[in-house]
Amino acid sequence: MDEKLPLRRLSWLTWLQSIIIGFIFYLVISHSCAPVHIVPLTLLTMSGILLVGHADIFLMIVLSKKLSIRAKKFSVYRRLLTYATSVLIYLLLRPAFGCVSDLVWPFWDPGTFFAFVGSGLVINTFITLLHDSVLLYEHKMYSDLELSRLNAANWEAMNLALKQQIQPHFLFNALNTLKALYHKNAQAGDDYIVHMANFLRASIYHHASNIARLEDEISLLTDYLEMQRIRFGTAMNCTITLPDETLKKFYLPSFSLQPLLENAIKHNNFTQELPLVVTISQKEGWLVISNNLQMKNMKVPSTNYGLANLAERYRLLSGDDIHISEAGNTFSVSIKLLKNENNDH
């Protein structure tokens, strides 16, 4: 998007400057001029400022059609043209000032000629300085906006890349599991397909969303849990103790919970005699996902789809870190509950 001239602010500033200088001029000449001349001279002074100011704005509009307002040529051409125009305006106003003051000045009278030339240069200098301050302020706002847009685009791209890591990884594991189930129990395989289809349908629906309501994340997790119960039976147990108010009030980055449960399954041994027990609960403003530790003897290669992925997405979305703790035989991950879907925090 091209940077545009703040025409309304420039015009408003020109009028304000005209009023202020006109008021000062009125106070000064009221002690040194006949009362009959005060108002006409003040109005002429204000008219000169308005003409010079709006001439500068007009020239900027013309130049901006050919040049960028940030270009050096724009600034150089604008200075040359506005100073020449301001001198011309004041020389054209010179007879009017003489008429109002009941004076007749020869055109080449050096005293008045250079006085009006100097007035045009001085007034133009004040006006261009004030206009430059507006342009500089607008340029800063434009630069900040562009930086914010670039950061947002970069954040969106990074977050999407991280989310896209999750689904292929899940699908690969799910299809391998489905293959094994059909060899053992076709009915279990059919049930597994139903929950997998529900999970994939929900994940596609929420694919474009960075933030999901907590109850939607739990609903998504439920299908994943059913898939794991078909796979492991009573060897895995997950308990969710969250009040309805929390489910409806808070939000999480989408696809936050399934990778955490997958991480617990991946790194622990569990049987029907020694099941994997996972609990999901709330502690103040945090969601706590805990499981008992029964670590596998052989280290499982990490593909960075679990904790590291979630930690990076949290930093992108809210600037918060996830908290990981290991106390005794319990491993837990705490993630901050987000209060509003349109608010990072």
C-alpha positions in Angstrom: 0.0 0.0 0.0 1.4 3.4 -1.1 1.9 6.1 1.5 -0.7 8.9 1.1 -0.6 12.6 1.9 -2.5 13.5 5.1 -4.4 16.3 3.3 -7.0 16.9 6.0 -4.3 17.4 8.7 -2.2 19.6 6.4 -5.2 21.8 5.6 -6.3 21.9 9.2 -2.7 22.9 10.3 -2.6 25.7 7.7 -5.8 27.2 9.0 -4.6 27.0 12.6 -1.4 28.7 11.7 -3.3 31.4 9.8 -5.5 32.1 12.8 -2.6 32.2 15.3 -0.4 34.4 13.2 -3.4 36.6 12.3 -4.2 37.0 16.0 -0.6 37.9 16.9 -0.5 40.4 14.0 -3.7 42.0 15.2 -2.3 42.5 18.7 0.9 44.0 17.4 -0.5 46.5 14.9 -3.4 47.5 17.1 -0.9 49.8 19.0 0.7 51.2 15.9 -2.0 51.6 13.3 -5.2 53.5 12.8 -8.2 51.3 13.9 -9.8 51.4 10.5 -6.8 49.5 9.0 -6.5 46.8 11.6 -9.1 44.3 10.4 -8.4 44.5 6.7 -4.6 44.2 7.3 -5.2 41.2 9.6 -7.4 39.5 7.0 -4.9 40.1 4.3 -2.2 38.6 6.4 -4.3 35.6 7.1 -5.1 35.3 3.4 -1.4 35.3 2.5 -0.7 32.5 5.0 -3.7 30.4 3.7 -2.7 30.9 0.1 0.9 29.9 0.7 -0.1 26.9 2.9 -2.6 25.6 0.4 -0.2 26.2 -2.5 2.3 24.0 -0.7 -0.4 21.3 -0.3 -1.5 21.6 -4.0 2.1 21.3 -5.2 2.6 18.2 -3.0 -0.5 16.6 -4.5 0.8 17.3 -8.0 4.3 16.0 -7.3 3.0 12.9 -5.4 1.4 11.7 -8.7 4.8 11.4 -10.2 7.1 10.8 -7.3 7.1 9.1 -3.9 6.6 11.5 -1.1 9.6 9.9 0.6 11.8 10.5 -2.5 14.6 13.1 -2.4 13.4 14.6 -5.7 10.0 15.2 -4.2 11.5 17.2 -1.3 13.8 19.2 -3.6 11.1 20.1 -6.2 8.6 20.9 -3.5 11.1 23.4 -1.8 11.9 25.1 -5.1 8.4 25.4 -6.2 6.8 26.5 -2.9 9.4 29.2 -2.2 8.9 30.6 -5.7 5.1 30.4 -5.4 5.1 32.0 -1.9 7.2 35.0 -3.2 4.8 35.4 -6.1 1.8 35.3 -3.8 3.1 38.0 -1.6 4.2 40.2 -4.5 0.6 39.9 -5.9 -0.8 40.8 -2.4 1.5 43.9 -2.2 -0.9 46.3 -4.0 -3.7 45.1 -1.8 -1.7 45.9 1.4 -0.8 49.3 -0.1 -4.4 50.1 -1.0 -5.7 49.1 2.5 -3.0 51.2 4.1 -3.7 54.2 1.8 -0.2 54.0 0.4 1.1 53.8 -3.2 4.3 51.8 -3.7 6.1 51.8 -7.0 6.6 48.2 -8.1 10.4 48.4 -8.1 10.6 50.3 -4.8 13.4 48.2 -3.2 12.3 48.6 0.4 8.8 47.3 0.1 9.7 44.9 -2.7 12.3 43.0 -0.6 10.1 43.3 2.5 7.3 41.4 0.7 9.8 38.9 -0.8 11.2 38.3 2.6 7.7 37.9 4.1 6.9 35.3 1.5 10.1 33.4 2.3 9.7 33.5 6.1 6.0 32.5 6.0 6.8 29.7 3.6 9.6 28.5 5.8 7.2 28.3 8.8 4.5 26.5 6.8 6.8 23.9 5.3 8.4 23.2 8.6 4.9 22.5 10.1 3.8 20.5 7.1 7.0 18.5 7.4 6.3 17.7 11.0 2.9 16.3 9.9 4.5 14.3 7.1 7.1 12.9 9.5 4.5 11.9 12.0 2.4 10.2 9.3 5.5 8.5 7.9 6.2 7.1 11.4 2.7 5.9 11.7 2.8 4.3 8.2 6.1 2.6 9.0 4.8 1.3 12.3 1.7 0.0 10.5 3.8 -1.7 7.8 6.1 -3.3 10.5 3.0 -4.6 12.3 1.6 -6.1 9.1 5.0 -7.7 8.3 5.2 -9.1 11.9 1.6 -10.4 11.6 2.3 -12.0 8.3 5.4 -13.6 9.6 3.6 -14.8 12.7 0.8 -16.2 10.6 3.3 -18.1 8.4 5.2 -19.5 11.3 2.1 -20.5 13.2 0.6 -22.2 10.1 3.9 -24.1 9.5 3.9 -25.3 13.1 0.2 -26.4 12.8 0.9 -28.2 9.6 3.5 -30.3 11.3 0.9 -31.8 13.6 -1.7 -33.2 11.2 0.6 -35.3 8.9 2.4 -36.7 11.9 -0.9 -37.7 13.5 -2.2 -39.1 10.3 0.9 -41.3 9.8 0.6 -42.8 13.3 -3.2 -43.2 12.9 -3.0 -45.1 9.7 -0.3 -47.4 11.1 -2.5 -48.1 14.1 -5.5 -48.7 11.8 -3.6 -51.2 9.8 -2.6 -53.1 12.9 -6.2 -53.1 14.3 -7.7 -54.6 11.1 -5.4 -57.5 11.4 -6.6 -58.2 14.9 -10.2 -56.9 15.2 -12.1 -55.5 12.2 -14.9 -54.1 14.4 -12.3 -52.2 16.5 -10.8 -50.9 13.2 -14.3 -49.7 12.1 -14.8 -47.8 15.4 -11.3 -46.4 15.1 -12.1 -45.0 11.6 -15.3 -43.3 12.9 -13.4 -41.4 15.6 -10.5 -40.7 13.3 -12.9 -39.2 10.7 -14.5 -37.0 13.4 -11.1 -35.9 14.6 -9.9 -35.0 11.0 -13.2 -33.3 10.2 -12.9 -31.1 13.3 -9.2 -30.4 12.7 -10.0 -29.3 9.1 -12.8 -27.0 10.4 -10.4 -25.3 12.9 -7.4 -25.4 10.5 -7.6 -21.6 9.7 -8.1 -20.6 13.3 -5.2 -19.9 15.5 -7.2 -19.8 18.7 -9.9 -22.3 19.8 -12.4 -22.3 22.6 -11.4 -24.7 25.3 -14.6 -26.7 25.0 -13.8 -27.2 21.3 -10.3 -28.3 22.1 -11.7 -30.8 24.6 -14.2 -32.1 22.1 -11.4 -32.6 19.6 -9.4 -34.4 22.2 -12.3 -36.7 23.1 -12.2 -38.3 19.6 -8.5 -38.7 19.9 -9.0 -40.3 23.3 -11.5 -42.7 22.0 -9.1 -43.7 19.3 -6.4 -44.5 21.9 -8.9 -46.4 24.1 -9.7 -48.6 21.2 -6.0 -49.1 20.7 -4.9 -49.6 24.3 -8.0 -50.5 26.2 -7.8 -50.0 30.0 -4.0 -49.5 29.8 -4.7 -45.8 29.3 -7.0 -43.6 31.3 -7.6 -39.9 30.9 -9.6 -37.9 33.4 -10.8 -34.3 32.6 -12.0 -32.2 35.5 -12.9 -28.8 34.2 -16.0 -26.8 35.1 -18.4 -25.7 32.4 -17.6 -22.0 33.0 -13.9 -22.7 32.2 -14.7 -24.6 29.1 -16.9 -21.8 27.7 -14.8 -18.8 29.0 -11.3 -19.6 28.0 -9.3 -20.3 24.8 -6.2 -22.2 23.8 -4.0 -22.3 20.7 -5.8 -24.7 18.4 -4.5 -28.3 18.5 -2.8 -27.8 21.8 -4.0 -30.9 23.8 -3.7 -33.8 21.4 0.1 -33.4 20.9 0.5 -33.4 24.7 -1.4 -36.7 25.1 0.5 -38.1 22.2 3.7 -37.1 23.9 2.7 -39.0 27.1 1.8 -42.1 25.1 5.0 -42.0 23.1 7.5 -41.8 26.0 5.9 -44.1 28.6 5.4 -47.8 29.1 2.0 -48.9 30.2 -0.1 -52.0 30.6 -3.5 -52.9 32.0 -1.7 -53.7 35.3 0.3 -50.4 35.2 -1.9 -48.0 33.2 -1.0 -44.6 31.9 -3.1 -42.1 33.9 -3.5 -38.7 32.5 -5.4 -35.8 34.2 -6.4 -32.5 32.8 -7.4 -29.9 35.4 -7.4 -26.2 36.1 -5.0 -24.4 38.5 -5.9 -20.7 38.7 -5.3 -19.3 35.2 -3.5 -22.4 33.9 -4.5 -25.7 32.4 -2.5 -28.5 33.9 -1.9 -31.8 32.0 -0.3 -34.5 34.2 0.6 -38.1 33.8 2.4 -40.7 35.8 5.9 -41.4 34.8 6.7 -44.9 33.5 9.5 -44.0 31.1 10.5 -46.4 28.4 14.0 -47.9 28.8 15.0 -47.1 25.2 15.0 -43.4 24.3 12.4 -42.6 21.7 13.6 -40.4 18.9 12.0 -37.0 19.0 10.5 -35.4 15.9 9.7 -32.1 17.6 5.9 -32.4 17.2 5.0 -32.2 20.8 6.3 -29.9 23.6 8.7 -27.9 21.4 6.0 -27.3 18.8 3.5 -26.2 21.4 6.0 -24.0 23.3 6.9 -22.2 20.0 3.3 -21.6 19.1 2.5 -20.2 22.6 5.4 -17.7 22.2 4.1 -16.6 18.9 0.5 -16.3 20.0 0.7 -14.8 23.5 4.4 -14.3 24.4 3.9 -16.8 27.2 6.0 -19.9 28.0 4.6 -23.3 28.9 5.7 -24.7 32.2 7.1 -28.2 32.4 7.7 -30.0 35.7 8.8 -33.4 36.8 8.2 -34.2 40.4 8.6 -37.7 41.7 6.6 -40.0 39.5 4.6 -37.2 37.9 5.2 -35.3 34.7 3.1 -32.2 34.1 2.8 -29.4 31.5 1.0 -26.2 32.4 -0.3 -23.9 29.7 -1.9 -20.5 30.2 -5.6 -20.2 29.5 -6.3 -17.3 27.2 -9.2 -15.1 28.1 -10.3 -13.9 24.8 -10.1 -15.2 21.2 -9.2 -11.7 19.9 -6.7 -11.0 22.7 -3.3 -12.7 22.8 -3.4 -12.6 26.6 
